[in-house]
Amino acid sequence: MNKIAPLILSALETIEKGKSIRVTLRAIIEDTNITKEEESMLYYYVFEIYRKLNFIDLYIKNSSSSYSLKKIGVENRSLLRLSTHLLKIDLKSLPDVLELLQDYYYQIGNLEFSTILNSIKDTSEEQLYENRDDLASKLSLQFYLPTWIIRRFIDQWGEKFTLELLPSLLKNPPLYIRVNTLKSNLDKIEGSFNSQNIEYTKVEEVENLLKIIKSPIPIPRIKEYIEGDIVIQQKASAAVSLVLNPQEDERILDMCASPGGKTAHIAALIGSGKGITAVDLNDERTRVLKQRLQLLGAHDITVIKTDARELYNKIDYTFDKILLDPPCSGSGTYSSRPENRWRLKQRDLRWYVNLQKELLQSAARLTKENGCIIYSTCSLFHDENSDIITSFLQDNENFFLEKTNPNIGFQTKIEAGNVQEVFPHLHETEGFFIVKIKRRK
Ligand SMILES: C[S@@+](CC[C@H](N)C(=O)[O-])C[C@H]1O[C@@H](n2cnc3c(N)ncnc32)[C@H](O)[C@@H]1O
């Protein structure tokens, strides 16, 4: 733990400045020489602290009125979070925690580090629940989510379904890999996995997708991953391009494409990138997209860096099929990206919804007669999913819903037809929403 503690602190500081947990940990691991066990410990602490952030922060807040978490600086904040995890969740002794972390403490007023830790240690879990009288605020501490999100879930589905769903947002979803048929094939990958003792099962509903049961080496370190013969992709995400069902002589648009997981899958389904246009707004993400498509052998794709809401001004043709996978709250991915649960504010949700509406309206202008739009999000909020679709169909009578195939989740009936909803506690993948909107002739 002596070697890992400064790495955990440094990761917590970087993540608080806005970086994702995965990117931060990957960079730290590339830069340091640590064993597999130390790497697991680093992942464990950073993920656990971010999953339980409200619970941990409440211990710190309740233990003292002489300083505020906001004002003590990111270094001390990270230090107190790790200390609290060790004391209150791992139940380590105070002298052990002091010895391990004392050197990283920056003086707060005239408070000794031992005084702060003592009062965190003496704070009881019952004290955290004081004044939490309604169900949502209790569940918020029990399942580590902002209260407003729990309230929204209860409004959407009621208490029973919400209670069934919440534990799944704390567990990692299964790991899936998609065989990249532009560079390899299922037989080859299965042969190689067998020789490397990687245990897997085939996913029936999604061709060329394997669920990893156990692997002696982390998948991102195996040759097939590094060379782009396989891609790590959630089952729900891989289902989206199959729902699009791209064909060779069609014109296809991926409106929000980076990092290119779905674009590359579309190319693999067609057997080439010809006819595919991939758009992204962001400079850096467009660069990542091009790099990724190159690695995956998805050549001949037209990549355009622009605001997809303006695309109709820049081109004079329309598309047979459009994939719109817009930016969203990511609330279906809280288990694998726990930092997102604390970053999203209610006003951000409104911002996402407005952007999604505008992008969908732009997709409509770019769709050929008889063509279709596949709209997908990794969100669980109705605001970003069925509500958007209902209001779009009310405003655009020349569009209607068609059933989505394959079906890996629920076919939920809304006023205008069926949408596909995928839930982490029921469908062995992250939360997703997929809908097919067809344009009339
Ligand atoms: C959910 S991600 C897309 C993930 C991608 N479809 C995949 O499967 O790998 C959303 C992307 O939309 C891009 N984006 C955001 N606003 C946009 C806009 N107005 N026009 C085009 N792209 C946009 C973001 O930069 C981001 O890369």
The ligand as a Tripos MOL2 file, in Angstrom:
@<TRIPOS>MOLECULE
LIG
   27    29     1     0     0
SMALL
NO_CHARGES

@<TRIPOS>ATOM
      1 C1        -21.7680    9.3570  -27.2500 C.3       1 LIG1
      2 S1        -20.3910    9.9620  -28.0930 S.3       1 LIG1
      3 C2        -20.4050    8.9800  -29.5410 C.3       1 LIG1
      4 C3        -19.8590    7.5860  -29.3660 C.3       1 LIG1
      5 C4        -19.6920    6.8590  -30.6810 C.3       1 LIG1
      6 N1        -20.9420    6.7860  -31.4270 N.3       1 LIG1
      7 C5        -19.1550    5.4670  -30.5010 C.2       1 LIG1
      8 O1        -19.9130    4.5040  -30.4880 O.co2     1 LIG1
      9 O2        -17.9310    5.3250  -30.3650 O.co2     1 LIG1
     10 C6        -20.9250   11.5080  -28.6830 C.3       1 LIG1
     11 C7        -19.9640   12.2200  -29.6090 C.3       1 LIG1
     12 O3        -20.6710   13.3140  -30.1860 O.3       1 LIG1
     13 C8        -19.7590   14.3770  -30.4170 C.3       1 LIG1
     14 N2        -20.5550   15.6240  -30.5830 N.ar      1 LIG1
     15 C9        -21.0480   16.4380  -29.6280 C.ar      1 LIG1
     16 N3        -21.7600   17.4290  -30.1600 N.ar      1 LIG1
     17 C10       -21.7360   17.2420  -31.5020 C.ar      1 LIG1
     18 C11       -22.2870   17.9530  -32.5990 C.ar      1 LIG1
     19 N4        -23.0250   19.0530  -32.4190 N.pl3     1 LIG1
     20 N5        -22.0260   17.4990  -33.8380 N.ar      1 LIG1
     21 C12       -21.2820   16.3940  -34.0310 C.ar      1 LIG1
     22 N6        -20.7310   15.6790  -33.0240 N.ar      1 LIG1
     23 C13       -20.9680   16.0940  -31.7740 C.ar      1 LIG1
     24 C14       -18.8420   14.3320  -29.2180 C.3       1 LIG1
     25 O4        -17.5990   14.9620  -29.5210 O.3       1 LIG1
     26 C15       -18.7120   12.8220  -28.9690 C.3       1 LIG1
     27 O5        -17.5760   12.3220  -29.5980 O.3       1 LIG1
@<TRIPOS>BOND
     1     1     2 1
     2     2     3 1
     3     2    10 1
     4     3     4 1
     5     4     5 1
     6     5     6 1
     7     5     7 1
     8     7     8 2
     9     7     9 1
    10    10    11 1
    11    11    12 1
    12    11    26 1
    13    12    13 1
    14    13    14 1
    15    13    24 1
    16    14    15 ar
    17    14    23 ar
    18    15    16 ar
    19    16    17 ar
    20    17    18 ar
    21    17    23 ar
    22    18    19 1
    23    18    20 ar
    24    20    21 ar
    25    21    22 ar
    26    22    23 ar
    27    24    25 1
    28    24    26 1
    29    26    27 1
@<TRIPOS>SUBSTRUCTURE
     1 LIG1         1 GROUP 0 **** ****
